[in-house]
Amino acid sequence: MATHACPDCDSPGTGNCSVCHAKGKIMGDETSGTFDPFGLESSCSACRGSGECQTCGGIGEIEVGGEGG
């Protein structure tokens, strides 16, 4: 199978979470667009704090195509 740059990464092919930008944490509630005046951080719910893209597992590439037959 062939591999391609993962389109779900922060920047395609980087392996970084597109929600927290590889930080693993988000300030307030960035996912809903609200502002937290106290600057409280919480673990990113998209990557569970890992900072890695969940589609490719942080590798930056995904397999495409199928088995030829």
C-alpha positions as CSV (number, residue, x, y, z in Angstrom):
1,M,0.0,0.0,0.0
2,A,1.1,3.6,-0.7
3,T,1.3,6.3,2.0
4,H,0.3,9.9,1.7
5,A,0.7,12.9,4.0
6,C,-2.1,12.9,6.6
7,P,-4.6,15.6,5.8
8,D,-5.9,15.8,9.4
9,C,-2.6,16.9,10.9
10,D,-2.2,20.5,12.0
11,S,-0.2,21.1,8.8
12,P,-0.5,18.1,6.5
13,G,2.2,15.5,7.2
14,T,3.5,16.9,10.5
15,G,1.8,14.4,12.8
16,N,0.6,17.2,15.1
17,C,-2.9,17.6,16.6
18,S,-4.8,20.2,14.7
19,V,-6.8,21.2,17.8
20,C,-4.0,22.0,20.3
21,H,-1.2,22.5,17.7
22,A,0.9,19.7,19.3
23,K,0.8,21.3,22.8
24,G,-1.4,18.7,24.4
25,K,-3.3,21.4,26.2
26,I,-5.8,24.0,25.3
27,M,-6.5,27.4,27.0
28,G,-10.0,27.6,28.3
29,D,-12.4,26.2,25.8
30,E,-10.7,26.8,22.4
31,T,-12.8,24.2,20.7
32,S,-16.0,26.1,21.2
33,G,-14.4,29.5,20.6
34,T,-15.1,30.9,24.0
35,F,-12.5,32.9,25.9
36,D,-11.4,31.9,29.4
37,P,-10.3,35.1,31.2
38,F,-8.5,33.1,33.9
39,G,-6.2,31.4,31.3
40,L,-7.0,27.9,32.7
41,E,-5.4,25.1,30.7
42,S,-7.0,21.7,30.2
43,S,-5.9,18.6,28.4
44,C,-6.8,18.5,24.7
45,S,-9.9,16.3,24.2
46,A,-9.0,15.6,20.6
47,C,-5.6,14.0,21.3
48,R,-6.0,13.3,25.0
49,G,-3.0,15.4,25.8
50,S,-0.5,13.6,23.6
51,G,-0.2,16.4,21.0
52,E,-0.4,13.9,18.2
53,C,-2.8,13.7,15.3
54,Q,-5.3,10.9,16.1
55,T,-5.8,10.0,12.5
56,C,-2.2,9.0,11.8
57,G,-1.0,8.5,15.4
58,G,1.6,11.2,15.1
59,I,3.4,9.6,12.2
60,G,2.3,12.2,9.6
61,E,1.3,9.6,7.0
62,I,-1.7,7.4,6.3
63,E,-2.0,4.3,4.1
64,V,-4.2,4.7,1.1
65,G,-5.4,2.2,-1.4
66,G,-6.3,-1.4,-0.9
67,E,-4.8,-4.8,-1.6
68,G,-4.6,-5.6,-5.2
69,G,-6.1,-8.8,-6.2
